[in-house]
Amino acid sequence: MSLEILSPAVLERAGPAAENPSMSDPAFKSDFLQTMQARGYIHQISHPAELDAAARDGTITAYVGFDATASSLHVGNLISIMMLRRLQQAGHKPVVLMGGGTTKVGDPSGKDESRKLLTDADIAGNIASIRTVFEKFLTFGDGPTDAVMVNNDDWLSKLGYIEFLREYGPHFTVNRMLTFDSVKLRLEREQPLTFLEFNYMLMQAVDFLHLNRNRGVQLQMGGSDQWGNIINGVELVRRMDQKAAFALTTPLLTTASGAKMGKTAAGAMWLNADMLSPYDYWQFWRNAEDADVGRFLRLFTDLPLDEIARLEALPGAEINEAKKVLATEATRMLHGEAEAQRAAAAAQMAFEQGGLSADLPTHEVPAADLTAGVQLADLAVAAGLAGSKGEARRLAQGGGLRVNDKAEPDANRIITDAEFVDGVVKLSAGKKKIVLVRPV
């Protein structure tokens, strides 16, 4: 079967024009793909001309799959959520596929260890929690372009093993499966890949076939690490039913310095407010590297492209104003206008006016521990200001660790309740991270 693919190499051949996605070949005709290209979402597309025509001439239905391994998604998942948002904004129908079934198996993509197996109750609880985030970005309902959420456990768990092997096994070869990164990289690192995980890509392909047959889904989208899994689904639909099916992946995001998107010393940047405060979420975006501001504004906000171009062109220290816009717009989209403004105001009070706000993140410590005294390095790690005691010590030695706004060069110093002012002690790391420590 011939598989036509638009890859990054096509954009590279466009020369300098590739720096402005709206000028790069190929020239898409549909509003959806024009927007996706102009805002930097596209990494690879299968059958690009056919998909473009389908999106231009009618309503397409597309899905992205999310496994329910935790009660919240994180910032690394946000680009996929935004892809569904762009799809709906262009007049098409998004399907959110929750992997209640595939979560029981585990996707080996980008991982060296097998996934912890969760109970059905754990998975159901995670899905219910995750849905609240999607409701912030998509309009759900029964209309032709309203989003729907489905659970692949509804059909995967009903498949008998022999039935599964006989029906779908002949359409896959082990030779080809071994060439996909999700399998190849694990084997190259000599990490074990269980037979359970090896079946994951077959199950994902069956998802596409099921959604195509039952909901008219034509397009699967996801991160570029999912390309092999998605293409298997495209090929399965086209081979078994001779129907249109397409793949579109977005680049895996790293920061300008090469760090993985959404990972910090304090841990993952969760999307649910009960796992990460709106203030911390605002600060995550405010702390973006200068070189990332324009790209993040295009991907993670609805601001017009001409306004984004103006903001990313701000000279020198003025780029910090663009970062504040990024932080406020991203926080507004997830947590609402009121929380975005509270977070922005708390940051202004803390960093520009030297004051304290009740909306600053807090870390609670047992009062008895504070009476006895807690080492500053331990407190900085527990509060999420440093990833390790060694990092806390280096931060202190460089003048970046502060207690009540005074630089503290000795991270081994003992902090006691005698240093609390109005019931809190203010810990700062650098210029952008503040935590209020409170006794409980």
TORKOL-4160 file (C-alpha; in steps of 0.2 Angstrom, whole numbers, padded with zeros to 4 digits, m for minus):
440
<pt num="1" X="0000" Y="0000" Z="0000"/>
<pt num="2" X="0007" Y="0017" Z="m0005"/>
<pt num="3" X="0008" Y="0029" Z="0010"/>
<pt num="4" X="0010" Y="0047" Z="0006"/>
<pt num="5" X="0018" Y="0057" Z="0020"/>
<pt num="6" X="0022" Y="0075" Z="0023"/>
<pt num="7" X="0037" Y="0076" Z="0034"/>
<pt num="8" X="0048" Y="0090" Z="0041"/>
<pt num="9" X="0060" Y="0087" Z="0027"/>
<pt num="10" X="0047" Y="0095" Z="0015"/>
<pt num="11" X="0047" Y="0110" Z="0025"/>
<pt num="12" X="0066" Y="0111" Z="0026"/>
<pt num="13" X="0066" Y="0111" Z="0007"/>
<pt num="14" X="0056" Y="0127" Z="0007"/>
<pt num="15" X="0072" Y="0136" Z="0013"/>
<pt num="16" X="0070" Y="0152" Z="0023"/>
<pt num="17" X="0051" Y="0153" Z="0020"/>
<pt num="18" X="0050" Y="0138" Z="0031"/>
<pt num="19" X="0053" Y="0149" Z="0046"/>
<pt num="20" X="0036" Y="0157" Z="0043"/>
<pt num="21" X="0025" Y="0141" Z="0042"/>
<pt num="22" X="0011" Y="0151" Z="0033"/>
<pt num="23" X="0023" Y="0153" Z="0018"/>
<pt num="24" X="0029" Y="0135" Z="0017"/>
<pt num="25" X="0025" Y="0121" Z="0004"/>
<pt num="26" X="0013" Y="0113" Z="0003"/>
<pt num="27" X="0000" Y="0127" Z="0002"/>
<pt num="28" X="m0015" Y="0120" Z="0012"/>
<pt num="29" X="m0032" Y="0126" Z="0007"/>
<pt num="30" X="m0042" Y="0121" Z="0022"/>
<pt num="31" X="m0044" Y="0133" Z="0037"/>
<pt num="32" X="m0040" Y="0119" Z="0049"/>
<pt num="33" X="m0023" Y="0114" Z="0041"/>
<pt num="34" X="m0018" Y="0132" Z="0037"/>
<pt num="35" X="m0021" Y="0136" Z="0056"/>
<pt num="36" X="m0011" Y="0120" Z="0061"/>
<pt num="37" X="0003" Y="0125" Z="0050"/>
<pt num="38" X="0004" Y="0143" Z="0054"/>
<pt num="39" X="0004" Y="0140" Z="0073"/>
<pt num="40" X="0017" Y="0126" Z="0072"/>
<pt num="41" X="0008" Y="0111" Z="0076"/>
<pt num="42" X="0012" Y="0100" Z="0061"/>
<pt num="43" X="0027" Y="0088" Z="0061"/>
<pt num="44" X="0020" Y="0074" Z="0049"/>
<pt num="45" X="0004" Y="0071" Z="0040"/>
<pt num="46" X="m0001" Y="0056" Z="0029"/>
<pt num="47" X="m0010" Y="0059" Z="0013"/>
<pt num="48" X="m0009" Y="0078" Z="0015"/>
<pt num="49" X="m0018" Y="0083" Z="m0001"/>
<pt num="50" X="m0032" Y="0071" Z="0003"/>
<pt num="51" X="m0034" Y="0076" Z="0021"/>
<pt num="52" X="m0033" Y="0095" Z="0016"/>
<pt num="53" X="m0047" Y="0092" Z="0003"/>
<pt num="54" X="m0058" Y="0083" Z="0016"/>
<pt num="55" X="m0056" Y="0097" Z="0028"/>
<pt num="56" X="m0060" Y="0110" Z="0015"/>
<pt num="57" X="m0075" Y="0102" Z="0008"/>
<pt num="58" X="m0084" Y="0095" Z="0023"/>
<pt num="59" X="m0083" Y="0091" Z="0042"/>
<pt num="60" X="m0070" Y="0079" Z="0048"/>
<pt num="61" X="m0070" Y="0069" Z="0064"/>
<pt num="62" X="m0053" Y="0067" Z="0072"/>
<pt num="63" X="m0047" Y="0060" Z="0089"/>
<pt num="64" X="m0033" Y="0060" Z="0101"/>
<pt num="65" X="m0030" Y="0046" Z="0113"/>
<pt num="66" X="m0025" Y="0049" Z="0131"/>
<pt num="67" X="m0021" Y="0035" Z="0144"/>
<pt num="68" X="m0028" Y="0037" Z="0161"/>
<pt num="69" X="m0012" Y="0033" Z="0171"/>
<pt num="70" X="m0015" Y="0048" Z="0184"/>
<pt num="71" X="m0029" Y="0058" Z="0190"/>
<pt num="72" X="m0023" Y="0073" Z="0179"/>
<pt num="73" X="m0014" Y="0076" Z="0163"/>
<pt num="74" X="0001" Y="0087" Z="0163"/>
<pt num="75" X="0008" Y="0101" Z="0152"/>
<pt num="76" X="0016" Y="0089" Z="0140"/>
<pt num="77" X="m0002" Y="0083" Z="0135"/>
<pt num="78" X="m0008" Y="0101" Z="0132"/>
<pt num="79" X="m0002" Y="0102" Z="0114"/>
<pt num="80" X="m0013" Y="0087" Z="0110"/>
<pt num="81" X="m0028" Y="0095" Z="0119"/>
<pt num="82" X="m0025" Y="0111" Z="0109"/>
<pt num="83" X="m0025" Y="0101" Z="0093"/>
<pt num="84" X="m0042" Y="0096" Z="0097"/>
<pt num="85" X="m0047" Y="0114" Z="0101"/>
<pt num="86" X="m0040" Y="0120" Z="0084"/>
<pt num="87" X="m0050" Y="0106" Z="0075"/>
<pt num="88" X="m0066" Y="0112" Z="0084"/>
<pt num="89" X="m0063" Y="0130" Z="0081"/>
<pt num="90" X="m0061" Y="0126" Z="0062"/>
<pt num="91" X="m0078" Y="0119" Z="0062"/>
<pt num="92" X="m0074" Y="0100" Z="0064"/>
<pt num="93" X="m0078" Y="0087" Z="0077"/>
<pt num="94" X="m0066" Y="0082" Z="0091"/>
<pt num="95" X="m0067" Y="0065" Z="0099"/>
<pt num="96" X="m0057" Y="0063" Z="0115"/>
<pt num="97" X="m0052" Y="0044" Z="0117"/>
<pt num="98" X="m0049" Y="0039" Z="0135"/>
<pt num="99" X="m0038" Y="0023" Z="0136"/>
<pt num="100" X="m0048" Y="0014" Z="0149"/>
<pt num="101" X="m0043" Y="m0002" Z="0140"/>
<pt num="102" X="m0025" Y="0002" Z="0134"/>
<pt num="103" X="m0021" Y="0009" Z="0151"/>
<pt num="104" X="m0022" Y="m0009" Z="0157"/>
<pt num="105" X="m0008" Y="m0013" Z="0145"/>
<pt num="106" X="0004" Y="0002" Z="0144"/>
<pt num="107" X="0012" Y="0011" Z="0130"/>
<pt num="108" X="0030" Y="0007" Z="0128"/>
<pt num="109" X="0034" Y="0024" Z="0119"/>
<pt num="110" X="0048" Y="0033" Z="0127"/>
<pt num="111" X="0049" Y="0022" Z="0142"/>
<pt num="112" X="0061" Y="0010" Z="0149"/>
<pt num="113" X="0050" Y="0002" Z="0162"/>
<pt num="114" X="0033" Y="m0007" Z="0161"/>
<pt num="115" X="0019" Y="0003" Z="0167"/>
<pt num="116" X="0011" Y="0000" Z="0184"/>
<pt num="117" X="m0005" Y="m0009" Z="0182"/>
<pt num="118" X="m0020" Y="0000" Z="0189"/>
<pt num="119" X="m0037" Y="m0007" Z="0195"/>
<pt num="120" X="m0053" Y="m0003" Z="0185"/>
<pt num="121" X="m0059" Y="0008" Z="0199"/>
<pt num="122" X="m0042" Y="0018" Z="0198"/>
<pt num="123" X="m0044" Y="0020" Z="0180"/>
<pt num="124" X="m0062" Y="0026" Z="0181"/>
<pt num="125" X="m0058" Y="0039" Z="0194"/>
<pt num="126" X="m0044" Y="0045" Z="0184"/>
<pt num="127" X="m0055" Y="0047" Z="0168"/>
<pt num="128" X="m0068" Y="0057" Z="0178"/>
<pt num="129" X="m0055" Y="0069" Z="0185"/>
<pt num="130" X="m0046" Y="0071" Z="0168"/>
<pt num="131" X="m0063" Y="0075" Z="0159"/>
<pt num="132" X="m0064" Y="0091" Z="0169"/>
<pt num="133" X="m0049" Y="0098" Z="0160"/>
<pt num="134" X="m0056" Y="0094" Z="0143"/>
<pt num="135" X="m0072" Y="0104" Z="0147"/>
<pt num="136" X="m0061" Y="0120" Z="0149"/>
<pt num="137" X="m0054" Y="0118" Z="0131"/>
<pt num="138" X="m0068" Y="0110" Z="0121"/>
<pt num="139" X="m0087" Y="0112" Z="0119"/>
<pt num="140" X="m0096" Y="0095" Z="0123"/>
<pt num="141" X="m0113" Y="0090" Z="0117"/>
<pt num="142" X="m0124" Y="0082" Z="0104"/>
<pt num="143" X="m0121" Y="0094" Z="0090"/>
<pt num="144" X="m0112" Y="0090" Z="0073"/>
<pt num="145" X="m0096" Y="0098" Z="0079"/>
<pt num="146" X="m0098" Y="0096" Z="0098"/>
<pt num="147" X="m0084" Y="0086" Z="0106"/>
<pt num="148" X="m0087" Y="0068" Z="0113"/>
<pt num="149" X="m0077" Y="0058" Z="0125"/>
<pt num="150" X="m0076" Y="0039" Z="0123"/>
<pt num="151" X="m0068" Y="0025" Z="0132"/>
<pt num="152" X="m0059" Y="0011" Z="0123"/>
<pt num="153" X="m0062" Y="m0001" Z="0137"/>
<pt num="154" X="m0080" Y="m0002" Z="0130"/>
<pt num="155" X="m0074" Y="m0012" Z="0115"/>
<pt num="156" X="m0056" Y="m0018" Z="0119"/>
<pt num="157" X="m0062" Y="m0028" Z="0134"/>
<pt num="158" X="m0075" Y="m0037" Z="0124"/>
<pt num="159" X="m0063" Y="m0044" Z="0112"/>
<pt num="160" X="m0058" Y="m0063" Z="0115"/>
<pt num="161" X="m0040" Y="m0066" Z="0113"/>
<pt num="162" X="m0041" Y="m0079" Z="0099"/>
<pt num="163" X="m0054" Y="m0067" Z="0090"/>
<pt num="164" X="m0042" Y="m0053" Z="0092"/>
<pt num="165" X="m0027" Y="m0063" Z="0085"/>
<pt num="166" X="m0037" Y="m0070" Z="0070"/>
<pt num="167" X="m0046" Y="m0054" Z="0066"/>
<pt num="168" X="m0032" Y="m0041" Z="0067"/>
<pt num="169" X="m0015" Y="m0051" Z="0069"/>
<pt num="170" X="m0013" Y="m0055" Z="0050"/>
<pt num="171" X="m0013" Y="m0036" Z="0046"/>
<pt num="172" X="0003" Y="m0033" Z="0056"/>
<pt num="173" X="0021" Y="m0040" Z="0054"/>
<pt num="174" X="0033" Y="m0042" Z="0068"/>
<pt num="175" X="0047" Y="m0036" Z="0056"/>
<pt num="176" X="0038" Y="m0019" Z="0053"/>
<pt num="177" X="0033" Y="m0017" Z="0072"/>
<pt num="178" X="0051" Y="m0019" Z="0076"/>
<pt num="179" X="0055" Y="m0004" Z="0066"/>
<pt num="180" X="0044" Y="0009" Z="0075"/>
<pt num="181" X="0053" Y="0019" Z="0088"/>
<pt num="182" X="0041" Y="0014" Z="0102"/>
<pt num="183" X="0049" Y="m0004" Z="0101"/>
<pt num="184" X="0066" Y="m0001" Z="0093"/>
<pt num="185" X="0072" Y="0012" Z="0106"/>
<pt num="186" X="0067" Y="0001" Z="0120"/>
<pt num="187" X="0077" Y="m0014" Z="0113"/>
<pt num="188" X="0092" Y="m0003" Z="0108"/>
<pt num="189" X="0093" Y="0002" Z="0126"/>
<pt num="190" X="0092" Y="m0016" Z="0131"/>
<pt num="191" X="0077" Y="m0013" Z="0142"/>
<pt num="192" X="0064" Y="m0027" Z="0143"/>
<pt num="193" X="0048" Y="m0025" Z="0133"/>
<pt num="194" X="0034" Y="m0037" Z="0139"/>
<pt num="195" X="0023" Y="m0046" Z="0127"/>
<pt num="196" X="0009" Y="m0037" Z="0135"/>
<pt num="197" X="0016" Y="m0020" Z="0130"/>
<pt num="198" X="0020" Y="m0026" Z="0112"/>
<pt num="199" X="0002" Y="m0028" Z="0109"/>
<pt num="200" X="m0001" Y="m0010" Z="0113"/>
<pt num="201" X="0001" Y="m0004" Z="0095"/>
<pt num="202" X="m0011" Y="m0017" Z="0089"/>
<pt num="203" X="m0024" Y="m0011" Z="0101"/>
<pt num="204" X="m0022" Y="0007" Z="0096"/>
<pt num="205" X="m0024" Y="0002" Z="0078"/>
<pt num="206" X="m0040" Y="m0007" Z="0082"/>
<pt num="207" X="m0046" Y="0009" Z="0091"/>
<pt num="208" X="m0045" Y="0019" Z="0075"/>
<pt num="209" X="m0054" Y="0005" Z="0065"/>
<pt num="210" X="m0068" Y="0005" Z="0078"/>
<pt num="211" X="m0070" Y="0024" Z="0079"/>
<pt num="212" X="m0070" Y="0025" Z="0060"/>
<pt num="213" X="m0083" Y="0011" Z="0058"/>
<pt num="214" X="m0094" Y="0018" Z="0073"/>
<pt num="215" X="m0091" Y="0037" Z="0073"/>
<pt num="216" X="m0085" Y="0041" Z="0056"/>
<pt num="217" X="m0068" Y="0046" Z="0063"/>
<pt num="218" X="m0055" Y="0049" Z="0049"/>
<pt num="219" X="m0040" Y="0057" Z="0057"/>
<pt num="220" X="m0030" Y="0052" Z="0072"/>
<pt num="221" X="m0018" Y="0065" Z="0079"/>
<pt num="222" X="m0005" Y="0064" Z="0093"/>
<pt num="223" X="0014" Y="0068" Z="0097"/>
<pt num="224" X="0027" Y="0062" Z="0085"/>
<pt num="225" X="0032" Y="0048" Z="0096"/>
<pt num="226" X="0015" Y="0040" Z="0092"/>
<pt num="227" X="0018" Y="0041" Z="0073"/>
<pt num="228" X="0021" Y="0022" Z="0072"/>
<pt num="229" X="0006" Y="0018" Z="0082"/>
<pt num="230" X="m0005" Y="0030" Z="0072"/>
<pt num="231" X="0001" Y="0024" Z="0055"/>
<pt num="232" X="m0004" Y="0006" Z="0060"/>
<pt num="233" X="m0021" Y="0012" Z="0062"/>
<pt num="234" X="m0022" Y="0022" Z="0046"/>
<pt num="235" X="m0016" Y="0006" Z="0037"/>
<pt num="236" X="m0028" Y="m0005" Z="0046"/>
<pt num="237" X="m0043" Y="0005" Z="0041"/>
<pt num="238" X="m0037" Y="0007" Z="0023"/>
<pt num="239" X="m0033" Y="m0011" Z="0021"/>
<pt num="240" X="m0048" Y="m0019" Z="0029"/>
<pt num="241" X="m0062" Y="m0007" Z="0024"/>
<pt num="242" X="m0054" Y="0003" Z="0010"/>
<pt num="243" X="m0059" Y="0019" Z="0018"/>
<pt num="244" X="m0051" Y="0036" Z="0021"/>
<pt num="245" X="m0040" Y="0037" Z="0036"/>
<pt num="246" X="m0026" Y="0050" Z="0040"/>
<pt num="247" X="m0012" Y="0053" Z="0053"/>
<pt num="248" X="m0006" Y="0070" Z="0059"/>
<pt num="249" X="0008" Y="0072" Z="0072"/>
<pt num="250" X="0014" Y="0087" Z="0081"/>
<pt num="251" X="0033" Y="0089" Z="0086"/>
<pt num="252" X="0037" Y="0083" Z="0104"/>
<pt num="253" X="0040" Y="0099" Z="0113"/>
<pt num="254" X="0056" Y="0104" Z="0122"/>
<pt num="255" X="0061" Y="0121" Z="0128"/>
<pt num="256" X="0074" Y="0131" Z="0119"/>
<pt num="257" X="0088" Y="0124" Z="0130"/>
<pt num="258" X="0082" Y="0106" Z="0127"/>
<pt num="259" X="0073" Y="0102" Z="0143"/>
<pt num="260" X="0057" Y="0091" Z="0141"/>
<pt num="261" X="0042" Y="0102" Z="0141"/>
<pt num="262" X="0032" Y="0102" Z="0158"/>
<pt num="263" X="0046" Y="0095" Z="0169"/>
<pt num="264" X="0053" Y="0105" Z="0183"/>
<pt num="265" X="0063" Y="0102" Z="0199"/>
<pt num="266" X="0047" Y="0102" Z="0208"/>
<pt num="267" X="0039" Y="0089" Z="0197"/>
<pt num="268" X="0026" Y="0088" Z="0183"/>
<pt num="269" X="0016" Y="0103" Z="0179"/>
<pt num="270" X="m0001" Y="0096" Z="0181"/>
<pt num="271" X="m0017" Y="0103" Z="0173"/>
<pt num="272" X="m0029" Y="0099" Z="0188"/>
<pt num="273" X="m0030" Y="0113" Z="0201"/>
<pt num="274" X="m0030" Y="0101" Z="0215"/>
<pt num="275" X="m0013" Y="0095" Z="0210"/>
<pt num="276" X="m0005" Y="0111" Z="0204"/>
<pt num="277" X="m0011" Y="0128" Z="0210"/>
<pt num="278" X="m0016" Y="0141" Z="0197"/>
<pt num="279" X="m0002" Y="0152" Z="0204"/>
<pt num="280" X="0011" Y="0139" Z="0200"/>
<pt num="281" X="0004" Y="0136" Z="0183"/>
<pt num="282" X="0005" Y="0155" Z="0179"/>
<pt num="283" X="0023" Y="0155" Z="0186"/>
<pt num="284" X="0028" Y="0140" Z="0174"/>
<pt num="285" X="0023" Y="0150" Z="0159"/>
<pt num="286" X="0030" Y="0166" Z="0166"/>
<pt num="287" X="0047" Y="0157" Z="0168"/>
<pt num="288" X="0048" Y="0152" Z="0149"/>
<pt num="289" X="0064" Y="0155" Z="0141"/>
<pt num="290" X="0065" Y="0171" Z="0130"/>
<pt num="291" X="0067" Y="0160" Z="0114"/>
<pt num="292" X="0051" Y="0150" Z="0118"/>
<pt num="293" X="0039" Y="0165" Z="0120"/>
<pt num="294" X="0032" Y="0166" Z="0102"/>
<pt num="295" X="0031" Y="0148" Z="0099"/>
<pt num="296" X="0022" Y="0145" Z="0116"/>
<pt num="297" X="0010" Y="0159" Z="0112"/>
<pt num="298" X="0005" Y="0152" Z="0095"/>
<pt num="299" X="0003" Y="0134" Z="0102"/>
<pt num="300" X="m0005" Y="0137" Z="0119"/>
<pt num="301" X="m0016" Y="0153" Z="0117"/>
<pt num="302" X="m0029" Y="0160" Z="0106"/>
<pt num="303" X="m0021" Y="0177" Z="0103"/>
<pt num="304" X="m0021" Y="0182" Z="0085"/>
<pt num="305" X="m0004" Y="0179" Z="0075"/>
<pt num="306" X="m0001" Y="0197" Z="0072"/>
<pt num="307" X="m0002" Y="0201" Z="0090"/>
<pt num="308" X="0010" Y="0186" Z="0094"/>
<pt num="309" X="0022" Y="0193" Z="0081"/>
<pt num="310" X="0022" Y="0210" Z="0090"/>
<pt num="311" X="0024" Y="0202" Z="0107"/>
<pt num="312" X="0039" Y="0191" Z="0102"/>
<pt num="313" X="0048" Y="0205" Z="0094"/>
<pt num="314" X="0048" Y="0215" Z="0110"/>
<pt num="315" X="0067" Y="0220" Z="0113"/>
<pt num="316" X="0077" Y="0216" Z="0128"/>
<pt num="317" X="0069" Y="0216" Z="0145"/>
<pt num="318" X="0052" Y="0220" Z="0137"/>
<pt num="319" X="0050" Y="0202" Z="0132"/>
<pt num="320" X="0045" Y="0199" Z="0151"/>
<pt num="321" X="0029" Y="0208" Z="0147"/>
<pt num="322" X="0026" Y="0195" Z="0133"/>
<pt num="323" X="0029" Y="0181" Z="0146"/>
<pt num="324" X="0016" Y="0189" Z="0157"/>
<pt num="325" X="0004" Y="0189" Z="0143"/>
<pt num="326" X="0008" Y="0171" Z="0139"/>
<pt num="327" X="0006" Y="0166" Z="0158"/>
<pt num="328" X="m0011" Y="0175" Z="0160"/>
<pt num="329" X="m0018" Y="0169" Z="0143"/>
<pt num="330" X="m0013" Y="0151" Z="0147"/>
<pt num="331" X="m0020" Y="0151" Z="0165"/>
<pt num="332" X="m0036" Y="0160" Z="0159"/>
<pt num="333" X="m0039" Y="0146" Z="0147"/>
<pt num="334" X="m0037" Y="0132" Z="0160"/>
<pt num="335" X="m0042" Y="0140" Z="0176"/>
<pt num="336" X="m0053" Y="0155" Z="0171"/>
<pt num="337" X="m0052" Y="0173" Z="0171"/>
<pt num="338" X="m0053" Y="0176" Z="0190"/>
<pt num="339" X="m0039" Y="0164" Z="0194"/>
<pt num="340" X="m0028" Y="0171" Z="0180"/>
<pt num="341" X="m0030" Y="0188" Z="0187"/>
<pt num="342" X="m0027" Y="0182" Z="0205"/>
<pt num="343" X="m0011" Y="0173" Z="0200"/>
<pt num="344" X="m0004" Y="0188" Z="0190"/>
<pt num="345" X="m0008" Y="0200" Z="0205"/>
<pt num="346" X="0000" Y="0188" Z="0217"/>
<pt num="347" X="0016" Y="0188" Z="0206"/>
<pt num="348" X="0016" Y="0207" Z="0205"/>
<pt num="349" X="0015" Y="0209" Z="0223"/>
<pt num="350" X="0028" Y="0196" Z="0227"/>
<pt num="351" X="0041" Y="0201" Z="0214"/>
<pt num="352" X="0038" Y="0219" Z="0210"/>
<pt num="353" X="0031" Y="0226" Z="0226"/>
<pt num="354" X="0040" Y="0214" Z="0238"/>
<pt num="355" X="0024" Y="0210" Z="0247"/>
<pt num="356" X="0015" Y="0194" Z="0251"/>
<pt num="357" X="m0001" Y="0187" Z="0244"/>
<pt num="358" X="m0013" Y="0174" Z="0250"/>
<pt num="359" X="m0013" Y="0167" Z="0233"/>
<pt num="360" X="0006" Y="0162" Z="0234"/>
<pt num="361" X="0009" Y="0144" Z="0235"/>
<pt num="362" X="0012" Y="0137" Z="0252"/>
<pt num="363" X="0021" Y="0123" Z="0260"/>
<pt num="364" X="0015" Y="0116" Z="0277"/>
<pt num="365" X="0027" Y="0109" Z="0290"/>
<pt num="366" X="0022" Y="0102" Z="0307"/>
<pt num="367" X="0024" Y="0115" Z="0320"/>
<pt num="368" X="0034" Y="0103" Z="0331"/>
<pt num="369" X="0047" Y="0101" Z="0317"/>
<pt num="370" X="0049" Y="0120" Z="0316"/>
<pt num="371" X="0051" Y="0122" Z="0335"/>
<pt num="372" X="0065" Y="0109" Z="0334"/>
<pt num="373" X="0072" Y="0117" Z="0318"/>
<pt num="374" X="0073" Y="0111" Z="0300"/>
<pt num="375" X="0088" Y="0113" Z="0289"/>
<pt num="376" X="0085" Y="0126" Z="0275"/>
<pt num="377" X="0091" Y="0113" Z="0261"/>
<pt num="378" X="0078" Y="0101" Z="0267"/>
<pt num="379" X="0065" Y="0114" Z="0267"/>
<pt num="380" X="0069" Y="0120" Z="0250"/>
<pt num="381" X="0068" Y="0103" Z="0243"/>
<pt num="382" X="0051" Y="0099" Z="0252"/>
<pt num="383" X="0044" Y="0116" Z="0246"/>
<pt num="384" X="0049" Y="0112" Z="0228"/>
<pt num="385" X="0062" Y="0126" Z="0226"/>
<pt num="386" X="0076" Y="0114" Z="0223"/>
<pt num="387" X="0077" Y="0096" Z="0216"/>
<pt num="388" X="0090" Y="0090" Z="0228"/>
<pt num="389" X="0099" Y="0096" Z="0244"/>
<pt num="390" X="0115" Y="0098" Z="0233"/>
<pt num="391" X="0105" Y="0109" Z="0221"/>
<pt num="392" X="0099" Y="0119" Z="0236"/>
<pt num="393" X="0117" Y="0121" Z="0242"/>
<pt num="394" X="0123" Y="0127" Z="0225"/>
<pt num="395" X="0108" Y="0139" Z="0224"/>
<pt num="396" X="0112" Y="0146" Z="0241"/>
<pt num="397" X="0131" Y="0148" Z="0238"/>
<pt num="398" X="0126" Y="0158" Z="0222"/>
<pt num="399" X="0115" Y="0170" Z="0231"/>
<pt num="400" X="0099" Y="0163" Z="0224"/>
<pt num="401" X="0091" Y="0156" Z="0240"/>
<pt num="402" X="0083" Y="0169" Z="0251"/>
<pt num="403" X="0074" Y="0168" Z="0268"/>
<pt num="404" X="0062" Y="0183" Z="0270"/>
<pt num="405" X="0070" Y="0192" Z="0256"/>
<pt num="406" X="0087" Y="0190" Z="0263"/>
<pt num="407" X="0100" Y="0180" Z="0253"/>
<pt num="408" X="0106" Y="0165" Z="0263"/>
<pt num="409" X="0123" Y="0158" Z="0258"/>
<pt num="410" X="0122" Y="0143" Z="0270"/>
<pt num="411" X="0109" Y="0130" Z="0265"/>
<pt num="412" X="0113" Y="0120" Z="0280"/>
<pt num="413" X="0107" Y="0133" Z="0292"/>
<pt num="414" X="0093" Y="0128" Z="0303"/>
<pt num="415" X="0076" Y="0137" Z="0301"/>
<pt num="416" X="0065" Y="0138" Z="0317"/>
<pt num="417" X="0048" Y="0146" Z="0320"/>
<pt num="418" X="0057" Y="0161" Z="0328"/>
<pt num="419" X="0060" Y="0167" Z="0310"/>
<pt num="420" X="0041" Y="0167" Z="0305"/>
<pt num="421" X="0033" Y="0184" Z="0302"/>
<pt num="422" X="0014" Y="0185" Z="0303"/>
<pt num="423" X="0014" Y="0166" Z="0304"/>
<pt num="424" X="0024" Y="0162" Z="0288"/>
<pt num="425" X="0042" Y="0162" Z="0282"/>
<pt num="426" X="0045" Y="0167" Z="0264"/>
<pt num="427" X="0057" Y="0156" Z="0254"/>
<pt num="428" X="0063" Y="0162" Z="0237"/>
<pt num="429" X="0073" Y="0153" Z="0224"/>
<pt num="430" X="0081" Y="0165" Z="0211"/>
<pt num="431" X="0069" Y="0179" Z="0206"/>
<pt num="432" X="0054" Y="0170" Z="0200"/>
<pt num="433" X="0050" Y="0156" Z="0213"/>
<pt num="434" X="0042" Y="0160" Z="0230"/>
<pt num="435" X="0034" Y="0148" Z="0243"/>
<pt num="436" X="0026" Y="0153" Z="0260"/>
<pt num="437" X="0030" Y="0140" Z="0273"/>
<pt num="438" X="0017" Y="0138" Z="0286"/>
<pt num="439" X="0016" Y="0128" Z="0302"/>
<pt num="440" X="0002" Y="0116" Z="0305"/>
